[in-house]
Amino acid sequence: MSEADLHSGRASHGASDAVLNALPLPVVTVAPDGKIADANVAAESFFEASALLLRRQMLRDLVPFGSPLLALIDQVRHRGAAVNEYKVDLSTPRNPGDRLVDLHVAPLPERPNHVVVMLQERTIADKMDRQLTHRGAARSVSALAAMLAHEIKNPLSGIRGAAQLLEQSAADDDRTLTRLICDEADRIVKLVDRMEVFSDERPVEREPVNIHVILEHVKRLAQSGFARHIKFAETYDPSLPPVLANRDQLIQVFLNLIKNAAESIGEGAGDGEIQITTAFRPGVRLQLPGSKTRVSLPLEFCIRDNGPGVPDELLPHLFDPFVTTKPAGSGLGLALVAKIVGDHGGIIECESQHRHTVFRVLMPMFTGDGAGPAPA
């Protein structure tokens, strides 16, 4: 082979890699011995491992025991033709949760006995369909929200006044807590002023926000009160770009989610843990209602807990108003969370198993032009 042919081959291989990595769907190539020969960026995110690590793995070690995917690969090698399979569960103890996928398995003629596998996550598609239902259901409580706004302001002013009086005689260490009470009372007043958010169609006032500052603030609030008995673990992506959001509303979202997690774990649990993670997940896109524009949602924020989980019959209706597992709960918290996330152009979904419940928020990043999320 001439040097020109060698360079041409390298350029062609590089172009192929670029095309594969641009695909939003996970794609892996499986060698004749069952080992993963290659994987694109979306596959790295799906299997939560780098391509370098995946190339050392047998595919059977990444999927459930006896998975139909393995039989499909054998079938494709035997027949030499592509095969499709729908709603296959690829969840494993390493990657738990709802991981239903549609499979497309095809041979690679230029590489004998090699097979390419493409995955279409059903959970992502179903998330998109459910968001409009969540948003519409949340708006049904607008009248109740207006009444609550009126009733909440009166006791709030008393709480803030008492905190200011305490601050005058408090020690330096305690002033941090009284200041926290005043700051939170002021924030609640702002939220109460917009309690009609369920029926408010005005654009949300947004600015570039560092999500890690928000999450650390919410964690401090939780550890000072309802979650003081729970261990927190954080896994943050420090390179994450800003999210275009309303700061106070994001605090409301994650305070609700962490409070739900803490209440699910309960005060009697000695090993209660809440994990907060942030990550950049390219490839997730949402079509805006009434528009052909598709918006990229690469920012992923997760709240995980090891509580008993959400009952299966409740899971599809978790974001509907007045749906709750708490004896004294109103069922408004998650409805408001779904509405706020939707107003920000994002989506929220819950996956739950015993001792592994995840609330996942996907949102657009700040594009720098003040015009909102960029079309994908």
C-alpha positions as CSV (number, residue, x, y, z in Angstrom):
1,M,0.0,0.0,0.0
2,S,1.4,3.4,-1.0
3,E,1.8,6.2,1.5
4,A,-1.0,8.1,-0.2
5,D,-3.4,5.2,0.2
6,L,-2.4,4.9,3.8
7,H,-3.2,8.5,4.5
8,S,-6.4,8.2,2.6
9,G,-7.4,5.2,4.7
10,R,-6.6,7.0,7.9
11,A,-8.7,10.0,6.8
12,S,-11.6,7.8,5.9
13,H,-11.4,6.0,9.2
14,G,-11.3,9.4,11.0
15,A,-14.4,10.6,9.1
16,S,-16.3,7.4,10.0
17,D,-15.5,7.9,13.6
18,A,-16.7,11.5,13.4
19,V,-20.0,10.4,11.9
20,L,-20.5,7.7,14.5
21,N,-19.8,10.1,17.4
22,A,-22.2,12.6,15.9
23,L,-25.1,10.1,16.2
24,P,-27.3,10.6,19.3
25,L,-27.9,6.9,19.5
26,P,-25.5,4.4,21.2
27,V,-23.7,2.3,18.6
28,V,-21.2,-0.5,19.3
29,T,-19.3,-2.9,17.1
30,V,-19.0,-6.5,18.3
31,A,-16.1,-8.7,17.3
32,P,-16.4,-12.4,16.4
33,D,-15.2,-13.4,19.9
34,G,-18.0,-11.3,21.5
35,K,-15.7,-8.5,22.6
36,I,-16.7,-4.9,21.9
37,A,-14.5,-3.6,19.1
38,D,-15.7,0.0,19.0
39,A,-18.2,2.3,20.6
40,N,-19.4,5.9,19.9
41,V,-19.8,8.7,22.4
42,A,-23.5,8.0,23.0
43,A,-22.6,4.3,23.8
44,E,-20.1,5.6,26.4
45,S,-22.9,7.5,28.1
46,F,-25.3,4.6,27.9
47,F,-22.9,2.1,29.4
48,E,-21.3,4.7,31.7
49,A,-17.8,3.7,30.6
50,S,-15.2,5.1,28.3
51,A,-14.6,3.6,24.8
52,L,-11.2,2.4,26.0
53,L,-12.7,0.5,28.9
54,L,-15.6,-0.9,26.7
55,R,-13.0,-2.4,24.3
56,R,-11.7,-4.6,27.1
57,Q,-15.2,-5.9,27.8
58,M,-17.2,-8.8,26.5
59,L,-20.7,-7.6,25.5
60,R,-22.3,-10.4,27.6
61,D,-20.8,-8.8,30.7
62,L,-22.6,-5.5,30.0
63,V,-26.1,-6.9,29.4
64,P,-28.4,-9.1,31.5
65,F,-27.7,-12.8,31.7
66,G,-29.4,-14.5,28.7
67,S,-30.2,-11.2,27.1
68,P,-32.1,-11.5,23.7
69,L,-29.4,-9.2,22.3
70,L,-26.9,-12.0,22.4
71,A,-29.2,-14.3,20.5
72,L,-29.9,-11.6,17.9
73,I,-26.2,-11.2,17.2
74,D,-25.8,-14.9,16.6
75,Q,-28.8,-14.8,14.3
76,V,-27.4,-11.9,12.3
77,R,-24.0,-13.7,11.9
78,H,-25.8,-16.9,10.8
79,R,-28.2,-15.2,8.3
80,G,-26.0,-12.3,7.2
81,A,-29.0,-9.9,7.4
82,A,-30.1,-7.1,9.7
83,V,-32.6,-7.8,12.5
84,N,-34.7,-5.5,14.7
85,E,-36.1,-6.1,18.2
86,Y,-38.3,-3.8,20.3
87,K,-38.5,-3.0,24.0
88,V,-35.6,-5.1,25.2
89,D,-34.6,-4.6,28.9
90,L,-30.8,-4.0,29.2
91,S,-30.8,-3.1,32.9
92,T,-28.2,-4.8,35.1
93,P,-27.0,-4.4,38.7
94,R,-24.3,-2.2,37.4
95,N,-26.7,0.0,35.4
96,P,-30.0,-0.4,37.2
97,G,-33.3,1.4,36.4
98,D,-35.7,1.4,33.5
99,R,-33.4,0.7,30.5
100,L,-35.8,-0.5,27.7
101,V,-34.3,-0.1,24.3
102,D,-35.2,-0.9,20.6
103,L,-32.4,-2.8,19.0
104,H,-31.1,-2.7,15.4
105,V,-28.4,-5.4,14.7
106,A,-26.7,-5.6,11.4
107,P,-23.6,-7.3,9.8
108,L,-20.5,-5.4,8.7
109,P,-19.7,-6.8,5.2
110,E,-16.2,-5.2,5.2
111,R,-15.3,-6.9,8.5
112,P,-16.3,-10.6,8.5
113,N,-18.3,-11.8,11.5
114,H,-18.3,-8.3,13.0
115,V,-21.8,-7.0,14.0
116,V,-22.9,-3.4,14.6
117,V,-25.6,-2.9,17.3
118,M,-27.6,0.4,17.5
119,L,-29.8,1.1,20.6
120,Q,-32.8,3.4,20.7
121,E,-33.6,4.2,24.3
122,R,-37.4,3.8,24.9
123,T,-37.2,5.7,28.2
124,I,-36.1,8.8,26.4
125,A,-38.9,8.6,23.8
126,D,-41.5,8.0,26.5
127,K,-40.2,10.9,28.5
128,M,-40.8,13.3,25.6
129,D,-44.4,12.1,25.3
130,R,-45.2,12.4,29.0
131,Q,-43.9,16.0,29.4
132,L,-47.0,17.6,27.9
133,T,-49.2,15.6,30.2
134,H,-47.2,16.6,33.2
135,R,-47.3,20.3,32.3
136,G,-51.0,20.3,31.6
137,A,-51.8,18.5,34.8
138,A,-49.8,20.9,36.8
139,R,-51.9,23.9,35.6
140,S,-55.1,22.3,37.0
141,V,-54.2,23.6,40.5
142,S,-54.0,27.3,39.6
143,A,-57.0,28.3,41.8
144,L,-55.6,26.5,44.8
145,A,-52.2,28.0,44.3
146,A,-53.7,31.6,44.3
147,M,-55.4,30.8,47.7
148,L,-52.2,29.4,49.2
149,A,-50.2,32.5,48.1
150,H,-52.5,34.7,50.2
151,E,-52.4,32.4,53.3
152,I,-48.6,31.9,53.3
153,K,-47.5,35.6,53.4
154,N,-48.9,36.4,56.8
155,P,-47.0,33.8,58.8
156,L,-43.8,34.4,56.7
157,S,-43.6,38.0,57.9
158,G,-43.8,36.8,61.5
159,I,-41.1,34.2,61.0
160,R,-38.7,36.8,59.4
161,G,-39.4,39.3,62.2
162,A,-38.6,36.7,64.8
163,A,-35.3,35.8,63.1
164,Q,-34.3,39.4,62.9
165,L,-34.9,39.8,66.7
166,L,-32.9,36.6,67.4
167,E,-30.0,37.9,65.2
168,Q,-29.5,40.9,67.5
169,S,-28.6,38.7,70.5
170,A,-27.2,35.7,68.7
171,A,-23.6,34.5,68.8
172,D,-21.5,34.8,65.7
173,D,-21.9,31.1,64.8
174,D,-25.7,31.4,65.2
175,R,-26.0,34.5,63.1
176,T,-25.4,32.3,60.0
177,L,-28.5,30.4,60.8
178,T,-30.7,33.5,61.5
179,R,-29.4,35.0,58.2
180,L,-30.3,31.7,56.5
181,I,-33.9,32.0,57.9
182,C,-34.2,35.6,56.6
183,D,-32.8,34.7,53.2
184,E,-35.1,31.8,52.8
185,A,-38.1,33.8,54.0
186,D,-37.3,36.4,51.4
187,R,-37.0,33.7,48.7
188,I,-40.3,32.1,49.7
189,V,-42.0,35.6,49.5
190,K,-40.7,35.8,45.9
191,L,-42.0,32.3,45.2
192,V,-45.4,33.1,46.8
193,D,-45.6,36.2,44.6
194,R,-45.5,33.8,41.7
195,M,-47.6,31.0,43.2
196,E,-49.9,31.3,40.2
197,V,-47.0,29.9,38.1
198,F,-49.3,27.0,37.3
199,S,-51.4,29.2,35.1
200,D,-48.8,31.9,34.4
201,E,-47.8,31.8,30.8
202,R,-45.4,34.7,31.0
203,P,-41.7,34.0,30.0
204,V,-39.6,33.0,32.9
205,E,-36.9,35.5,33.8
206,R,-33.7,33.6,33.3
207,E,-29.9,34.2,33.4
208,P,-26.8,32.0,33.2
209,V,-26.7,30.0,36.4
210,N,-23.9,27.7,37.9
211,I,-25.9,24.6,38.8
212,H,-23.3,23.5,41.4
213,V,-23.8,26.7,43.4
214,I,-27.5,26.0,43.4
215,L,-27.0,22.4,44.5
216,E,-24.6,23.2,47.3
217,H,-27.0,25.9,48.6
218,V,-29.9,23.4,48.6
219,K,-27.7,20.7,50.3
220,R,-26.8,23.2,53.1
221,L,-30.5,23.9,53.6
222,A,-31.3,20.2,53.8
223,Q,-28.4,19.4,56.2
224,S,-29.5,22.2,58.5
225,G,-33.0,20.8,58.7
226,F,-35.0,17.9,57.3
227,A,-32.0,15.8,56.1
228,R,-29.5,16.3,59.0
229,H,-29.6,12.5,59.6
230,I,-28.7,11.6,56.0
231,K,-25.3,11.2,54.3
232,F,-24.8,13.2,51.1
233,A,-22.5,12.2,48.2
234,E,-21.7,14.5,45.3
235,T,-20.3,13.6,41.8
236,Y,-20.0,16.9,39.9
237,D,-18.7,17.5,36.4
238,P,-16.6,20.7,37.0
239,S,-16.5,21.5,33.3
240,L,-20.3,21.8,33.0
241,P,-21.4,25.0,31.2
242,P,-24.0,27.3,32.8
243,V,-27.8,26.5,32.5
244,L,-30.1,29.3,31.4
245,A,-32.5,29.4,34.4
246,N,-34.3,31.3,37.1
247,R,-32.1,30.8,40.2
248,D,-35.0,30.8,42.8
249,Q,-37.1,28.4,40.7
250,L,-34.2,26.0,40.4
251,I,-33.7,26.1,44.2
252,Q,-37.4,25.2,44.5
253,V,-37.0,22.3,42.1
254,F,-34.0,20.7,43.9
255,L,-35.2,21.5,47.4
256,N,-38.4,19.6,46.5
257,L,-36.5,16.6,45.1
258,I,-34.1,16.3,48.0
259,K,-36.9,16.7,50.5
260,N,-38.8,13.9,48.8
261,A,-35.7,11.7,48.9
262,A,-35.1,12.4,52.6
263,E,-38.7,11.7,53.4
264,S,-38.6,8.4,51.4
265,I,-35.5,7.3,53.3
266,G,-37.1,8.2,56.7
267,E,-35.5,9.3,60.0
268,G,-35.0,5.7,61.3
269,A,-32.7,4.6,58.4
270,G,-29.1,4.4,59.7
271,D,-27.6,4.1,56.2
272,G,-29.7,6.7,54.4
273,E,-27.8,8.4,51.5
274,I,-28.7,10.9,48.9
275,Q,-26.4,11.2,45.8
276,I,-26.3,14.4,43.8
277,T,-24.7,14.1,40.3
278,T,-24.2,16.4,37.3
279,A,-23.1,15.3,33.9
280,F,-23.0,16.4,30.2
281,R,-25.0,13.9,28.1
282,P,-25.0,14.8,24.4
283,G,-27.6,13.3,22.2
284,V,-30.9,14.0,24.1
285,R,-33.2,16.3,22.1
286,L,-36.7,17.5,22.7
287,Q,-39.2,18.8,20.1
288,L,-40.9,22.0,21.3
289,P,-44.7,21.9,21.4
290,G,-46.2,23.5,18.4
291,S,-42.9,23.8,16.6
292,K,-40.6,21.7,14.4
293,T,-37.6,23.0,16.4
294,R,-35.6,20.4,18.3
295,V,-33.7,21.6,21.4
296,S,-30.7,19.8,22.8
297,L,-30.9,18.9,26.5
298,P,-27.3,17.9,27.3
299,L,-27.2,19.0,31.0
300,E,-28.2,16.1,33.3
301,F,-28.8,16.6,37.1
302,C,-29.7,13.6,39.2
303,I,-31.0,13.1,42.7
304,R,-30.6,9.5,43.9
305,D,-31.7,8.0,47.2
306,N,-31.6,4.5,48.7
307,G,-35.1,4.6,50.2
308,P,-37.8,1.9,49.6
309,G,-38.7,3.3,46.2
310,V,-41.9,4.5,44.5
311,P,-44.8,1.9,44.1
312,D,-45.0,0.7,40.4
313,E,-48.7,1.7,40.1
314,L,-47.8,5.3,41.2
315,L,-44.8,5.8,39.0
316,P,-46.7,6.9,35.8
317,H,-48.7,9.5,37.7
318,L,-46.0,10.8,40.0
319,F,-46.0,14.3,38.5
320,D,-49.8,14.7,38.5
321,P,-51.3,17.1,41.1
322,F,-52.6,15.6,44.3
323,V,-50.7,12.3,43.8
324,T,-48.6,11.4,46.8
325,T,-47.3,8.5,49.0
326,K,-47.2,10.7,52.1
327,P,-50.1,10.4,54.6
328,A,-50.1,14.2,55.1
329,G,-48.8,15.2,51.7
330,S,-50.6,17.5,49.3
331,G,-49.2,16.1,46.1
332,L,-48.4,19.6,44.8
333,G,-44.6,19.5,45.1
334,L,-43.7,17.3,42.1
335,A,-46.5,18.9,40.0
336,L,-44.8,22.3,40.5
337,V,-41.4,20.8,39.8
338,A,-42.6,19.4,36.5
339,K,-44.1,22.8,35.6
340,I,-40.9,24.7,36.4
341,V,-38.6,22.3,34.6
342,G,-41.0,22.4,31.6
343,D,-41.0,26.2,31.6
344,H,-37.2,26.1,31.4
345,G,-37.4,23.9,28.3
346,G,-36.3,20.7,30.1
347,I,-37.8,17.4,31.1
348,I,-37.9,15.4,34.4
349,E,-38.3,11.7,34.8
350,C,-38.2,9.2,37.7
351,E,-36.8,5.7,37.7
352,S,-37.4,3.7,40.8
353,Q,-36.5,0.3,42.3
354,H,-36.1,-0.8,45.9
355,R,-33.2,1.2,47.4
356,H,-32.5,3.0,44.1
357,T,-34.7,5.9,43.1
358,V,-33.4,8.5,40.6
359,F,-35.0,11.8,39.7
360,R,-33.3,12.9,36.5
361,V,-33.6,16.5,35.2
362,L,-32.4,17.2,31.6
363,M,-32.0,20.9,30.7
364,P,-30.6,23.1,27.9
365,M,-27.3,24.9,28.4
366,F,-26.7,28.6,28.1
367,T,-25.7,29.5,24.6
368,G,-24.3,32.9,25.3
369,D,-26.6,35.0,23.1
370,G,-29.4,35.4,25.6
371,A,-31.9,33.9,23.2
372,G,-32.4,30.7,25.1
373,P,-31.4,27.1,24.3
374,A,-30.0,26.4,20.9
375,P,-31.8,24.2,18.4
376,A,-30.1,20.8,18.0
